Amino acid sequence: MKQSKRIGILTAGGDSPGLNAAIRGVGKAAHDAGMEIIGFRDGFRGLAQNQTIKLDKKALAGILTVGGTLLGTGRDKPHRMEVNGRMRDMRDVIARTYESNKLDALVCLGGGGTHKNALRLMEKGLNIITLPKTIDNDIALTDTTIGFDTAMSIATMAIDRLHSTAHSHHRIIIAEIMGHRAGWLALGSGIAGGADVILIPEISYDVRNVAAAIRKRKKLGTNFSIVAVAEGALPIKEAAQFTAAARRKKEATTKTDKLKAKNELVHLRELHDGSTWRLAKQLEELTHLEARVTILGYVQRGGTPSATDRLLATRLGTAAVDFILKGNFGMMVAARGEDVKAVPVIDVAGRLKSVPADHSWISSARHVGTCFGD
């Protein structure tokens, strides 16, 4: 009798709505195919330490609508993990855990960092399947990611609620939305919530242009404005500094130059902290309107996943099991329209899906009078 396949699963990086739905999708499809499935706790650290949880039918019951992840998550990197106060390469240890559990495949749910870590484990011979998960929607070669729809809906609801306060007090209300490197979340929720100004990392802004758009609204009789700003949105001067520093880091050939460029980027990021508050102060000075800041923060990542994310997570999770049955390893399960596609992890790792300048969302926003500060 042929032995049934045994698969492992973990969640890594930041939590996202829909992770439990994806775990359920993988688990139930695995059971249906006669497979065994075990979960590893707290991301790659749990894999290194062989911290497991049995994902039987009882464990998978009732989790479809639950936010977070029953497995826990973490940001540890397999090739550089802190152990007893020292950084160690734990990939060989992880490979032994994989073998000792007699796994035929490992399913990794995560974002950009998880895909780079999955690739590092593939280099050690592990059969890997990944699922794209992040509220930022910035993973390459997939239409969308698990968690994005829920986070966008939460941010939109917040903007909706801010309208009444802005209108009542004749204020500028600035909503800071997650998204350090990509502006999908701020852009989507800004459009859906009717923000008057949307600032995203892909389009550097001039605060004077933002102020001019707000003053124009005031002149036309509208004494309030809503500004949706992504965490990573940058004024033109700062954007140029970041671009130059990133280029120097990429072109650095010596260890000293690489460290210098890295430290420069860290310094620039530290200077960027609090930029939303500085934006508020600048707009007050330029428009003579009060400005208030609302930072949505982790509320965007929590709570019950939307129907769209539950459906997406189930589709991608069950497809992952199909890939395993076919021996199609080293792949990310990508969403393509209403279908799924196997995309090599090597083509995803290290790539960022930014908002293109000519994207239809940006065009639509401009047509309804949204200011991007450029």
C-alpha positions as CSV (number, residue, x, y, z in Angstrom):
1,M,0.0,0.0,0.0
2,K,1.3,3.4,-1.0
3,Q,2.0,5.6,2.1
4,S,-0.1,8.8,2.2
5,K,1.5,12.1,1.7
6,R,2.3,14.3,4.8
7,I,2.5,18.0,4.5
8,G,3.4,20.8,6.8
9,I,2.1,24.4,6.9
10,L,3.2,27.7,8.5
11,T,2.3,31.3,8.6
12,A,5.1,34.0,8.6
13,G,5.4,37.8,8.6
14,G,2.6,40.1,9.7
15,D,-0.8,38.6,10.3
16,S,-3.5,39.1,7.7
17,P,-7.3,38.5,7.7
18,G,-7.9,35.3,5.9
19,L,-4.9,33.3,7.1
20,N,-7.1,30.9,9.1
21,A,-9.4,30.5,6.1
22,A,-6.3,29.5,4.0
23,I,-5.1,27.1,6.6
24,R,-8.6,25.5,6.6
25,G,-8.6,25.4,2.8
26,V,-5.3,23.5,2.7
27,G,-6.2,21.3,5.6
28,K,-9.6,20.2,4.4
29,A,-8.4,19.6,0.9
30,A,-5.5,17.6,2.3
31,H,-7.8,15.5,4.4
32,D,-10.1,15.0,1.4
33,A,-7.1,13.7,-0.6
34,G,-6.0,11.3,2.2
35,M,-3.1,13.4,3.3
36,E,-1.9,14.1,6.8
37,I,-1.2,17.7,7.7
38,I,0.7,19.3,10.6
39,G,1.2,23.0,11.4
40,F,4.3,24.7,12.7
41,R,3.9,27.4,15.3
42,D,5.2,31.0,15.0
43,G,6.6,30.9,11.5
44,F,10.1,29.7,10.6
45,R,11.2,29.6,14.3
46,G,8.6,26.9,15.0
47,L,9.9,25.0,12.1
48,A,13.5,25.2,13.4
49,Q,12.4,24.2,16.9
50,N,9.9,21.5,15.6
51,Q,7.0,23.1,17.5
52,T,4.0,21.4,15.8
53,I,0.3,21.3,16.1
54,K,-1.9,18.6,14.6
55,L,-4.3,20.0,12.1
56,D,-7.1,17.4,12.3
57,K,-10.7,18.1,11.5
58,K,-11.4,19.4,15.0
59,A,-8.6,21.9,14.8
60,L,-9.9,23.2,11.5
61,A,-13.5,23.5,12.6
62,G,-14.9,27.0,13.1
63,I,-11.8,29.0,11.9
64,L,-13.1,30.2,8.5
65,T,-14.3,33.5,9.9
66,V,-11.7,34.0,12.6
67,G,-9.0,36.7,12.1
68,G,-5.3,36.2,12.8
69,T,-3.7,32.7,12.6
70,L,-4.2,29.8,14.9
71,L,-0.5,28.8,14.1
72,G,0.9,32.1,15.3
73,T,3.4,34.0,13.2
74,G,6.9,35.5,13.4
75,R,9.5,37.4,11.3
76,D,12.5,35.1,11.9
77,K,14.7,34.4,8.9
78,P,15.9,30.8,8.5
79,H,19.4,31.8,7.4
80,R,19.8,34.4,10.2
81,M,17.9,33.4,13.3
82,E,18.7,34.5,16.8
83,V,19.5,31.5,19.0
84,N,20.8,32.0,22.6
85,G,21.8,35.6,21.8
86,R,23.7,34.7,18.6
87,M,22.6,34.8,14.9
88,R,22.7,31.4,13.3
89,D,22.0,29.9,9.9
90,M,19.2,27.4,10.8
91,R,18.5,26.1,7.3
92,D,20.2,22.7,7.9
93,V,18.3,22.4,11.2
94,I,15.1,23.1,9.4
95,A,15.9,20.6,6.7
96,R,16.3,18.0,9.5
97,T,13.0,18.9,11.0
98,Y,11.4,18.5,7.6
99,E,12.9,15.0,7.2
100,S,12.2,13.9,10.8
101,N,8.5,14.8,10.3
102,K,8.5,12.8,7.0
103,L,7.1,15.7,5.1
104,D,6.5,15.5,1.3
105,A,5.9,19.3,1.1
106,L,5.8,22.5,3.2
107,V,3.2,25.2,2.5
108,C,4.3,28.7,3.5
109,L,1.8,31.5,3.8
110,G,3.4,35.0,3.7
111,G,4.5,38.1,2.0
112,G,7.7,39.3,0.4
113,G,10.0,38.2,3.2
114,T,8.4,34.8,3.4
115,H,8.9,34.2,-0.3
116,K,12.6,35.0,0.0
117,N,12.9,32.7,3.0
118,A,11.0,30.0,1.1
119,L,13.5,30.3,-1.7
120,R,16.3,29.8,0.8
121,L,14.7,26.6,2.0
122,M,14.2,25.4,-1.5
123,E,18.0,25.7,-2.0
124,K,18.3,23.1,0.8
125,G,16.1,20.6,-1.1
126,L,12.7,21.2,0.6
127,N,9.5,20.9,-1.5
128,I,7.8,24.2,-1.0
129,I,4.5,25.7,-2.0
130,T,3.6,29.3,-1.1
131,L,0.4,31.3,-0.8
132,P,0.5,35.1,-1.2
133,K,-0.6,36.9,2.0
134,T,-0.3,40.6,2.8
135,I,-2.7,43.5,3.3
136,D,-0.3,45.6,1.2
137,N,-1.1,43.6,-2.0
138,D,2.5,44.1,-3.1
139,I,3.5,40.5,-4.1
140,A,4.6,40.2,-7.7
141,L,2.8,38.0,-10.3
142,T,-0.6,37.6,-8.5
143,D,-3.7,39.8,-9.0
144,T,-4.3,40.1,-5.3
145,T,-3.2,38.8,-2.0
146,I,-5.0,37.2,1.0
147,G,-5.9,40.0,3.5
148,F,-5.9,43.0,1.1
149,D,-9.7,43.1,0.5
150,T,-10.5,43.1,4.2
151,A,-7.9,45.7,5.1
152,M,-9.1,48.0,2.2
153,S,-12.6,47.7,3.5
154,I,-11.6,48.6,7.0
155,A,-9.6,51.6,5.8
156,T,-12.5,52.7,3.6
157,M,-14.9,52.4,6.6
158,A,-12.6,54.6,8.6
159,I,-12.4,57.2,5.9
160,D,-16.2,57.1,5.6
161,R,-16.5,57.9,9.4
162,L,-13.9,60.7,9.2
163,H,-16.0,62.6,6.7
164,S,-18.6,63.7,9.2
165,T,-15.9,65.0,11.7
166,A,-14.0,66.8,9.0
167,H,-17.2,68.4,7.7
168,S,-18.5,69.4,11.1
169,H,-15.3,71.1,12.3
170,H,-14.1,72.5,8.9
171,R,-10.9,70.6,9.3
172,I,-8.3,68.7,7.2
173,I,-8.4,65.1,8.4
174,I,-5.3,63.0,7.5
175,A,-5.7,59.2,7.6
176,E,-2.4,57.4,7.7
177,I,-2.9,54.0,6.1
178,M,-0.4,51.0,6.0
179,G,1.9,50.6,3.0
180,H,5.6,51.4,3.4
181,R,6.7,50.5,-0.1
182,A,3.4,50.2,-2.2
183,G,0.3,52.3,-2.2
184,W,-2.4,49.9,-3.1
185,L,-4.2,50.0,0.2
186,A,-4.2,53.8,0.5
187,L,-5.1,54.2,-3.1
188,G,-8.0,51.7,-3.1
189,S,-9.5,52.9,0.2
190,G,-8.9,56.5,-0.7
191,I,-10.9,56.2,-3.9
192,A,-13.6,54.1,-2.3
193,G,-13.8,56.5,0.7
194,G,-13.9,59.6,-1.5
195,A,-10.6,61.1,-0.2
196,D,-9.8,64.5,-1.7
197,V,-6.0,63.8,-1.6
198,I,-4.2,60.5,-1.9
199,L,-0.5,60.2,-1.2
200,I,1.3,57.0,-2.1
201,P,5.0,55.9,-2.3
202,E,4.9,55.6,-6.1
203,I,4.1,59.3,-6.6
204,S,6.3,61.7,-4.7
205,Y,4.4,64.8,-3.7
206,D,4.9,68.6,-3.2
207,V,3.1,69.7,-0.1
208,R,2.4,73.1,-1.8
209,N,0.4,71.2,-4.5
210,V,-1.6,69.4,-1.8
211,A,-2.3,72.7,0.0
212,A,-3.3,74.4,-3.3
213,A,-5.9,71.6,-3.9
214,I,-7.3,72.1,-0.4
215,R,-7.4,75.9,-0.8
216,K,-9.2,75.5,-4.1
217,R,-11.9,73.4,-2.3
218,K,-12.2,76.1,0.4
219,K,-12.6,78.8,-2.3
220,L,-15.4,76.8,-3.8
221,G,-17.2,76.6,-0.5
222,T,-15.9,73.3,0.9
223,N,-14.1,74.0,4.2
224,F,-12.9,70.5,4.8
225,S,-10.7,67.9,3.1
226,I,-9.8,64.2,3.6
227,V,-6.2,63.2,3.0
228,A,-5.4,59.4,2.7
229,V,-1.7,59.0,3.0
230,A,0.3,55.7,2.9
231,E,3.0,55.3,5.5
232,G,5.7,55.3,2.8
233,A,4.5,58.4,0.9
234,L,7.4,60.8,0.4
235,P,7.8,64.4,-0.5
236,I,9.8,65.0,-3.7
237,K,13.1,65.8,-1.9
238,E,13.0,62.9,0.4
239,A,12.0,60.5,-2.4
240,A,15.1,61.6,-4.3
241,Q,17.3,61.0,-1.3
242,F,15.9,57.5,-0.8
243,T,16.3,56.6,-4.4
244,A,19.9,57.8,-4.4
245,A,20.7,55.9,-1.2
246,A,19.1,52.7,-2.6
247,R,21.1,53.0,-5.8
248,R,24.3,53.4,-3.8
249,K,23.5,50.3,-1.8
250,K,22.8,48.3,-4.9
251,E,25.9,49.5,-6.7
252,A,28.2,49.1,-3.6
253,T,31.0,46.5,-4.2
254,T,32.9,46.6,-0.9
255,K,31.6,45.6,2.5
256,T,32.4,49.1,3.9
257,D,30.4,50.8,1.1
258,K,27.4,48.4,1.5
259,L,27.3,49.1,5.3
260,K,27.6,52.8,4.7
261,A,24.7,52.8,2.2
262,K,22.6,50.6,4.5
263,N,23.2,52.9,7.5
264,E,22.2,55.9,5.2
265,L,18.9,54.2,4.4
266,V,18.3,53.4,8.1
267,H,19.0,57.1,8.9
268,L,16.6,58.3,6.2
269,R,13.8,55.9,7.5
270,E,14.3,57.3,11.0
271,L,14.0,60.9,9.7
272,H,10.8,59.8,7.9
273,D,9.2,58.7,11.2
274,G,6.5,61.2,12.1
275,S,6.2,62.5,8.6
276,T,2.4,62.4,8.7
277,W,2.4,64.7,11.7
278,R,4.8,67.1,9.9
279,L,2.5,67.0,6.9
280,A,-0.4,68.1,9.1
281,K,1.5,71.0,10.5
282,Q,2.6,72.1,7.0
283,L,-0.9,72.0,5.7
284,E,-2.2,74.0,8.7
285,E,0.4,76.7,7.9
286,L,-0.4,76.7,4.2
287,T,-4.2,76.5,4.3
288,H,-5.1,78.2,7.7
289,L,-7.3,75.2,8.4
290,E,-7.0,72.9,11.4
291,A,-5.5,69.5,10.6
292,R,-5.9,66.3,12.6
293,V,-4.2,63.0,12.1
294,T,-5.7,59.5,12.5
295,I,-3.3,56.6,12.3
296,L,-5.3,53.5,11.5
297,G,-2.4,51.1,12.3
298,Y,-3.0,47.5,13.2
299,V,-6.7,47.8,13.2
300,Q,-6.4,47.3,9.4
301,R,-4.9,43.8,10.0
302,G,-7.4,42.5,12.5
303,G,-10.8,41.1,12.8
304,T,-13.1,39.0,10.6
305,P,-12.0,38.5,7.0
306,S,-14.3,39.7,4.3
307,A,-16.2,37.2,2.1
308,T,-13.8,38.0,-0.7
309,D,-10.8,37.1,1.4
310,R,-12.4,33.9,2.7
311,L,-13.2,32.9,-0.9
312,L,-9.7,33.8,-2.1
313,A,-8.0,32.0,0.8
314,T,-10.1,28.9,0.2
315,R,-9.4,28.9,-3.6
316,L,-5.6,29.3,-3.1
317,G,-5.5,26.9,-0.2
318,T,-7.2,24.1,-2.0
319,A,-5.2,24.7,-5.2
320,A,-2.0,24.3,-3.1
321,V,-3.0,20.7,-2.4
322,D,-3.6,20.1,-6.1
323,F,-0.1,21.4,-6.8
324,I,1.3,19.0,-4.2
325,L,-0.6,16.0,-5.6
326,K,0.9,16.8,-9.0
327,G,4.4,17.2,-7.6
328,N,4.5,20.8,-8.8
329,F,6.8,22.3,-6.2
330,G,8.7,25.5,-5.8
331,M,5.6,27.4,-6.8
332,M,3.5,30.2,-5.5
333,V,-0.3,29.8,-6.0
334,A,-1.1,33.0,-7.8
335,A,-4.6,34.5,-8.3
336,R,-5.3,35.2,-11.9
337,G,-8.9,36.4,-12.5
338,E,-11.1,33.7,-11.3
339,D,-8.4,31.1,-11.9
340,V,-5.1,30.2,-10.2
341,K,-1.7,29.9,-11.7
342,A,1.5,28.2,-10.6
343,V,4.2,30.9,-10.5
344,P,7.9,29.9,-9.7
345,V,8.8,31.2,-6.2
346,I,12.2,32.3,-7.7
347,D,10.3,34.7,-10.0
348,V,8.4,36.2,-7.0
349,A,11.1,36.5,-4.3
350,G,12.7,39.9,-4.1
351,R,10.2,41.6,-6.4
352,L,7.7,44.3,-5.4
353,K,4.4,44.9,-7.1
354,S,4.1,48.7,-7.1
355,V,1.2,50.7,-8.3
356,P,2.0,51.6,-12.0
357,A,1.8,55.3,-12.9
358,D,-0.8,54.5,-15.6
359,H,-2.9,52.1,-13.5
360,S,-6.6,52.5,-14.0
361,W,-7.2,53.3,-10.4
362,I,-5.0,56.3,-10.6
363,S,-6.6,57.4,-13.8
364,S,-10.1,57.1,-12.3
365,A,-9.0,59.0,-9.2
366,R,-7.7,61.9,-11.3
367,H,-10.9,62.0,-13.3
368,V,-12.9,62.6,-10.2
369,G,-10.6,65.4,-9.1
370,T,-8.4,63.6,-6.6
371,C,-5.1,65.3,-5.9
372,F,-1.9,63.2,-5.7
373,G,0.4,66.1,-4.9
374,D,2.5,65.8,-8.0
